[in-house]
Amino acid sequence: MFKINENYLKLPGSYLFSTIAKKVNAFTAANPDKEIIRLGIGDVTLPLCPKVIDALHSSVDEMADAKTFHGYAPDLGYEFLRNAIVEHDYQKRGAEIYADEIFVSDGAKSDSGNIGDIFSVDNKIAVCDPVYPVYVDTNAMAGRTGEYLVDQQKWSNVIYMPCTAETDFAPELPTETPDIIYLCFPNNPTGSTITKDELQRWVDYANKVGAVIIYDAAYEAYISEENVPHTIYECEGARTCAIELKSFSKNAGFTGTRLGYTVIPRDLKCGDVTLHHLWARRHGTKFNGAPYIIQRAGEAVFSEEGQKQTGEQIAYYMNNAKTILEGLKSAGYTVSGGVNAPYI
Ligand SMILES: *Cc1c(COP(=O)(O)O)cnc(C)c1O
C-alpha cells in the first residue's frame, strides 16, 4: 500500500492571494455599487519590452532551421546568459562571482522551493515575519518545520524573526541559532531593505555559527538608495555562507515567460562537500534546462536597450507606488515602503 507525504496535510489551507480574492468577493457582494481598485494582484501588468520581444522572435526563427536549431539546453544554462549575468549583476558591483557558479532556472519560486533538496531534514530554518510564504511552506512539505499551531498561525520548529514598524521592518539577529537563514531584500511584502553594513553583520554571523543564508534578491532592480546592497556578494565572506536567488519576473516582466537563476559559490562547503556539487547534481537530474528562446530573451534584458526599456518599466511601477503611498497617506493611513521596492 502506497503512502503519501503527510507533511502536505499539515499545511494551512489558504494562500495570501486566495484570501485577498475571498475578501474582495465578499466586499463586492455587499457593495455592488462600489468601484474597486485592486492593489494586491501579485503580478506585473506591463508587457515584455520591445528588445525582449525582438530576441524572442529571432530565436524562434533559429529553432525553425536545422542549422541553428537548439535541442536540450545545457543543464546549468547557456554560456551567453551566464556570462551576461556575471558581468552585469556581479562584476559591475565588485562582487566576485564566476559564470560557472550561476545555475539558470525557470524562476526563483522553483529554486527557493527546490533548494531544500540538498539539505538534511534536520536543519532549523529562520525566516523574516512577514515574508514571501514559499520558504516556510516548502520546508513544511519537507518535514522541517514541526507542527502547525493554528491559534498562533506559526510552525513549532521555525525561528521567526519579527519585522515590525519598530525595527523599520528589518529583522534582528536571532537569539536561537538557526542552520538555514532565509533573507529577502528588498522584502516581499514590506518593501524594506537593510544597508550593506547591516547585511555584513548577517554574513559574519552565518560564518561564525556555521549557518547558510538563502538570499532572495528578486526585487534587486528596484533599489534606489545608495547604501543598499544589490547582491549579498558585495559583503566580505559571503562566498562561504550564502546562496543567492534571482528572477527576471519583477525587473523585466517574465512572470509568464519564466526565467531565473541561483548562485552557489564554489567556496560554500559543508565539511569538504561543496553545495555547488550537490545542486549541480540536483539541477542536472531533476531540471530540463530553461528553453533556448527564453535564455535569449533573458540575455536581451542585459543589453543597453533592454536595460533602458526595463528601467522605464521599473520607473512606471515605482511611480504607481508613489501615487498609492501618497493617496493612502492623505487618506490618513500610516504607510511605508515604495522606496526600494514597489510594495506599500
Ligand atoms: C515573485 C517572487 C519570487 C518568484 O519569482 P519567479 O522567478 O517568478 O518564480 C521569488 N521571491 C520573491 C521575493 C518574489 O517576490
The ligand as an SDF file (V2000), in Angstrom:
LIG
                    3D

 15 15  0  0  0  0  0  0  0  0999 V2000
    7.9080   36.9330   -7.1950 C   0  0  0  0  0  0  0  0  0  0  0  0
    8.9110   36.4440   -6.2270 C   0  0  0  0  0  0  0  0  0  0  0  0
    9.6080   35.2570   -6.4520 C   0  0  0  0  0  0  0  0  0  0  0  0
    9.2540   34.3350   -7.5860 C   0  0  0  0  0  0  0  0  0  0  0  0
    9.8520   34.7040   -8.7390 O   0  0  0  0  0  0  0  0  0  0  0  0
    9.6850   33.8100  -10.0370 P   0  0  0  0  0  0  0  0  0  0  0  0
   11.0100   33.9280  -10.7050 O   0  0  0  0  0  0  0  0  0  0  0  0
    8.5680   34.4180  -10.8240 O   0  0  0  0  0  0  0  0  0  0  0  0
    9.4010   32.4060   -9.6360 O   0  0  0  0  0  0  0  0  0  0  0  0
   10.5780   34.8690   -5.5590 C   0  0  0  0  0  0  0  0  0  0  0  0
   10.8520   35.6150   -4.4770 N   0  0  0  0  0  0  0  0  0  0  0  0
   10.1970   36.7520   -4.2180 C   0  0  0  0  0  0  0  0  0  0  0  0
   10.5300   37.5220   -3.0080 C   0  0  0  0  0  0  0  0  0  0  0  0
    9.2000   37.2010   -5.0810 C   0  0  0  0  0  0  0  0  0  0  0  0
    8.5200   38.3020   -4.7980 O   0  0  0  0  0  0  0  0  0  0  0  0
  1  2  1  0
  2  3  1  0
  2 14  2  0
  3  4  1  0
  3 10  2  0
  4  5  1  0
  5  6  1  0
  6  7  2  0
  6  8  1  0
  6  9  1  0
 10 11  1  0
 11 12  2  0
 12 13  1  0
 12 14  1  0
 14 15  1  0
M  END
$$$$
